[in-house]
Amino acid sequence: MTQPSICYLNGDYLPLEEAKVPVLDRGFIFGDGIYEMIPAFSGHAFRLKEHLHRLINSLDAVHIKHPYSISEWTDLINTIIQKNGTGHQAIYLQITRGVAHRDHAFPDQSKPTIFIMSNPLPETQKAKPVSATVLEDPRWNNCDIKAISLLPNVLLRHQAREKGAYEAILIRDGFLTEGAASNVFIVSDGKVKTPPKGPKLLPGITRDVVVELLHKNNIPCEEAEVTETELRNADEIWLTSSTKEILPVTQLDGEPVGSGKEGLIWKRTVVLYQTFKDEFTGTEAA
């Protein structure tokens, strides 16, 4: 029998199905909150320092007071991991501004709602190629904030699915931003490019790991603007995220990307990433 998932809600550890929040929570009423997703491999949170740094940046950006210190967040996350076993997990954190009378203005006093849960993260298997479609990016100008108000992303992902594609790759003013739920890399003439960090895209942790590994292993990589033309003419396209890692896109709007198969640089990068993960797990577990 499967054990119930244990979550954390406002100071208590309890089965996920027993967790409840008031309907006047501003996260429910306004989508007024931020979130973070952290993979945990073999019981150890991956790149925890970087994830918590991004969490704090998001809290500061939306003016939610810090409910916990870095060390307290670390203890909470490690406890949730331990309570949900030693397998691979996806740890989800959500902090809202809390419960208050419905008014757009910030309440004079409110206590943030803190929620943490764990979902199983399947053992990494060979990444299957996916398809994508290009859509205009209609979102706001603060996409670097990991806000829970994700309706535009939900609609974009739905449009992609209606077109038979796995992901929507977004274009704003003729330039690539990111995917609806991923960062994007392209490869042209042996050189990797990904859009630079800024308010138009989420600063992905997996994205950063990939950039680091490419530089470390002398694979040409540039963080620079990518035009729609460059995207459509790329030899390879990749999607990156904490839970999906590095996925190859082999079809874009029904047309093959490059040869229509996984690219050689993608194959090399996936090996580097898996080796990096294995070293992390082995070191942390020792």
C-alpha positions as CSV (number, residue, x, y, z in Angstrom):
1,M,0.0,0.0,0.0
2,T,1.4,3.4,-1.0
3,Q,2.2,5.6,2.0
4,P,0.4,9.0,2.0
5,S,2.6,12.0,1.0
6,I,3.5,14.1,4.0
7,C,3.4,17.9,3.5
8,Y,4.2,20.9,5.6
9,L,1.5,23.6,6.2
10,N,2.0,26.6,8.5
11,G,4.0,24.7,11.2
12,D,2.5,21.3,10.9
13,Y,3.5,18.1,9.1
14,L,0.4,16.2,7.9
15,P,-0.9,13.9,5.1
16,L,-1.3,15.9,1.9
17,E,-5.0,15.1,1.7
18,E,-5.6,16.7,5.1
19,A,-4.0,20.0,4.2
20,K,-6.4,22.9,3.9
21,V,-6.2,26.7,3.6
22,P,-9.0,29.3,4.1
23,V,-10.8,30.5,0.9
24,L,-9.7,34.1,1.8
25,D,-6.0,33.2,1.4
26,R,-4.7,35.8,-1.1
27,G,-3.1,32.9,-3.1
28,F,-6.5,31.6,-3.8
29,I,-8.2,35.0,-4.3
30,F,-5.5,36.8,-6.2
31,G,-2.7,34.4,-7.1
32,D,-0.7,36.5,-4.7
33,G,2.3,34.4,-3.9
34,I,5.5,32.8,-5.2
35,Y,6.7,29.2,-5.5
36,E,9.8,27.1,-6.0
37,M,10.4,23.6,-7.3
38,I,13.5,21.7,-6.1
39,P,14.5,18.2,-7.3
40,A,15.9,15.8,-4.7
41,F,17.9,12.8,-5.8
42,S,18.3,9.8,-3.4
43,G,17.2,11.9,-0.5
44,H,19.3,15.0,-1.2
45,A,18.1,18.4,-2.4
46,F,19.8,19.4,-5.7
47,R,21.3,22.8,-5.8
48,L,19.5,23.8,-2.7
49,K,21.5,27.0,-2.1
50,E,20.7,28.3,-5.6
51,H,17.0,27.4,-5.3
52,L,16.7,29.2,-2.0
53,H,18.5,32.2,-3.4
54,R,15.9,32.4,-6.2
55,L,13.1,31.9,-3.6
56,I,14.3,34.8,-1.6
57,N,14.6,37.0,-4.7
58,S,11.0,36.2,-5.5
59,L,9.8,37.0,-2.0
60,D,11.7,40.3,-2.1
61,A,10.3,41.2,-5.5
62,V,6.7,40.8,-4.4
63,H,7.2,42.3,-0.9
64,I,6.4,39.2,1.1
65,K,8.3,39.2,4.4
66,H,10.7,36.3,4.9
67,P,9.0,33.7,7.0
68,Y,12.2,31.7,7.6
69,S,15.9,32.0,7.5
70,I,18.0,30.0,5.0
71,S,18.9,27.5,7.7
72,E,15.3,27.1,8.7
73,W,14.2,26.6,5.1
74,T,17.0,24.0,4.7
75,D,15.7,22.1,7.8
76,L,12.1,22.2,6.6
77,I,13.0,20.9,3.1
78,N,15.3,18.2,4.4
79,T,12.6,17.1,6.8
80,I,10.0,16.8,4.1
81,I,12.4,14.8,2.0
82,Q,13.1,12.4,4.9
83,K,9.4,12.0,5.7
84,N,8.7,11.0,2.0
85,G,11.4,8.4,1.6
86,T,14.8,8.3,0.0
87,G,13.7,8.1,-3.7
88,H,13.9,10.9,-6.2
89,Q,11.4,13.6,-5.3
90,A,10.2,17.0,-6.6
91,I,9.8,19.4,-3.7
92,Y,7.3,22.1,-4.2
93,L,7.2,25.2,-2.0
94,Q,4.5,27.9,-2.1
95,I,4.4,31.1,0.0
96,T,1.4,33.4,-0.3
97,R,0.8,36.7,1.4
98,G,-1.7,35.0,3.7
99,V,-5.3,35.4,4.7
100,A,-7.0,38.8,4.6
101,H,-10.2,40.7,3.6
102,R,-10.4,40.8,-0.2
103,D,-8.8,44.0,-1.2
104,H,-6.2,44.5,-4.0
105,A,-4.0,46.6,-1.7
106,F,-1.5,44.8,0.6
107,P,-3.2,44.1,4.0
108,D,-1.8,46.1,6.9
109,Q,-1.1,42.8,8.7
110,S,-1.0,39.3,7.3
111,K,0.9,36.2,8.1
112,P,2.3,34.3,5.1
113,T,0.9,30.9,4.3
114,I,3.8,28.4,3.9
115,F,3.2,25.1,2.1
116,I,5.7,22.4,1.1
117,M,4.9,19.1,-0.5
118,S,6.8,16.2,-2.2
119,N,5.9,14.4,-5.4
120,P,7.7,11.3,-6.7
121,L,10.3,12.1,-9.4
122,P,10.7,9.1,-11.8
123,E,14.2,7.7,-12.2
124,T,15.9,9.3,-15.1
125,Q,15.5,7.4,-18.3
126,K,16.6,8.2,-21.9
127,A,14.9,11.5,-22.7
128,K,12.4,11.1,-25.5
129,P,12.4,13.7,-28.3
130,V,9.5,16.1,-28.1
131,S,7.8,18.6,-30.4
132,A,7.2,22.3,-29.9
133,T,5.3,25.1,-31.4
134,V,6.3,28.8,-31.6
135,L,3.8,31.2,-30.0
136,E,3.9,34.9,-29.1
137,D,4.8,35.7,-25.5
138,P,1.9,37.6,-24.0
139,R,3.1,37.5,-20.4
140,W,4.0,40.3,-18.0
141,N,7.4,42.0,-17.8
142,N,8.5,40.3,-14.6
143,C,8.9,36.6,-15.7
144,D,12.0,36.4,-13.5
145,I,9.7,36.3,-10.4
146,K,8.5,32.7,-9.8
147,A,4.9,33.8,-9.2
148,I,2.0,31.3,-8.6
149,S,-0.2,33.3,-11.0
150,L,0.6,31.1,-14.0
151,L,-2.6,31.4,-16.1
152,P,-0.8,32.8,-19.2
153,N,1.6,29.8,-19.0
154,V,-1.3,27.4,-18.6
155,L,-3.1,28.8,-21.7
156,L,0.1,28.7,-23.7
157,R,0.7,25.1,-22.8
158,H,-2.9,24.3,-23.7
159,Q,-2.4,26.0,-27.1
160,A,0.6,23.9,-27.7
161,R,-1.2,20.7,-26.8
162,E,-4.1,21.7,-29.1
163,K,-1.5,21.8,-31.9
164,G,-0.2,18.4,-31.0
165,A,3.0,19.8,-29.5
166,Y,4.7,19.1,-26.1
167,E,5.8,22.7,-25.4
168,A,5.2,26.2,-26.5
169,I,8.4,28.1,-27.3
170,L,7.8,31.8,-26.8
171,I,8.8,34.8,-28.9
172,R,8.6,38.5,-27.9
173,D,9.4,41.3,-30.3
174,G,11.1,38.8,-32.6
175,F,13.3,37.3,-30.0
176,L,13.2,34.0,-28.1
177,T,12.3,34.3,-24.4
178,E,11.7,30.7,-23.0
179,G,9.2,27.9,-23.0
180,A,5.9,27.9,-21.3
181,A,7.4,25.7,-18.6
182,S,11.1,25.5,-19.5
183,N,14.2,27.4,-20.6
184,V,15.4,27.0,-24.2
185,F,18.8,26.4,-25.8
186,I,19.7,26.3,-29.5
187,V,22.7,24.9,-31.3
188,S,23.9,26.3,-34.6
189,D,27.1,25.4,-36.4
190,G,28.4,23.7,-33.2
191,K,27.8,26.7,-30.9
192,V,25.2,26.7,-28.1
193,K,23.1,29.8,-27.4
194,T,20.5,30.6,-24.8
195,P,18.8,33.9,-24.0
196,P,20.5,36.0,-21.2
197,K,18.9,36.3,-17.8
198,G,16.5,39.2,-17.3
199,P,12.9,40.1,-16.5
200,K,11.6,38.3,-19.7
201,L,12.5,34.8,-18.5
202,L,12.8,32.7,-15.4
203,P,16.5,32.2,-14.3
204,G,16.4,28.4,-14.4
205,I,18.6,26.4,-12.1
206,T,19.0,23.6,-14.6
207,R,19.7,26.2,-17.2
208,D,22.6,27.5,-15.1
209,V,24.0,24.0,-14.5
210,V,24.0,23.3,-18.3
211,V,25.8,26.6,-19.0
212,E,28.4,25.8,-16.4
213,L,29.0,22.3,-17.7
214,L,29.3,23.5,-21.3
215,H,31.9,26.1,-20.3
216,K,33.8,23.6,-18.1
217,N,34.0,21.1,-21.0
218,N,35.0,23.6,-23.7
219,I,31.7,23.4,-25.6
220,P,31.1,26.8,-27.1
221,C,28.2,28.5,-25.3
222,E,26.9,32.0,-25.4
223,E,24.2,33.7,-23.3
224,A,22.8,36.1,-26.0
225,E,19.7,37.2,-27.7
226,V,18.3,34.6,-30.1
227,T,16.1,35.7,-33.0
228,E,13.1,33.8,-34.2
229,T,15.0,33.1,-37.4
230,E,17.9,31.6,-35.5
231,L,15.5,29.4,-33.6
232,R,13.7,28.1,-36.7
233,N,17.0,27.5,-38.5
234,A,18.8,25.8,-35.5
235,D,20.5,22.5,-35.8
236,E,19.4,21.5,-32.3
237,I,16.8,22.8,-29.8
238,W,16.7,21.8,-26.1
239,L,14.3,22.4,-23.3
240,T,15.6,22.5,-19.7
241,S,13.8,22.4,-16.3
242,S,14.4,20.9,-12.9
243,T,12.0,18.0,-13.4
244,K,12.4,17.3,-17.1
245,E,16.2,18.1,-17.1
246,I,17.3,18.4,-20.8
247,L,14.8,17.4,-23.5
248,P,15.6,17.5,-27.3
249,V,13.1,19.1,-29.6
250,T,13.2,17.4,-32.9
251,Q,10.1,19.0,-34.5
252,L,9.1,22.7,-34.5
253,D,5.7,23.6,-35.9
254,G,5.7,20.3,-37.8
255,E,9.1,20.8,-39.4
256,P,12.2,18.8,-38.4
257,V,14.8,20.5,-36.3
258,G,18.2,19.9,-38.0
259,S,18.3,16.2,-38.9
260,G,15.0,15.5,-37.1
261,K,16.8,13.4,-34.5
262,E,18.6,14.1,-31.2
263,G,21.8,16.2,-31.9
264,L,25.3,15.2,-31.1
265,I,25.9,18.1,-28.8
266,W,22.7,17.3,-26.9
267,K,23.9,13.7,-26.5
268,R,27.2,14.9,-25.1
269,T,25.6,17.4,-22.8
270,V,23.1,14.8,-21.3
271,V,26.1,12.6,-20.4
272,L,27.8,15.5,-18.7
273,Y,24.7,16.4,-16.8
274,Q,24.0,12.8,-15.7
275,T,27.6,12.4,-14.6
276,F,27.3,15.7,-12.6
277,K,24.2,14.4,-10.9
278,D,25.8,11.0,-10.1
279,E,28.8,12.8,-8.6
280,F,26.5,15.0,-6.5
281,T,24.5,12.1,-5.2
282,G,27.6,10.1,-4.4
283,T,29.3,12.9,-2.6
284,E,26.3,14.0,-0.6
285,A,25.5,10.4,0.3
286,A,29.0,9.6,1.5
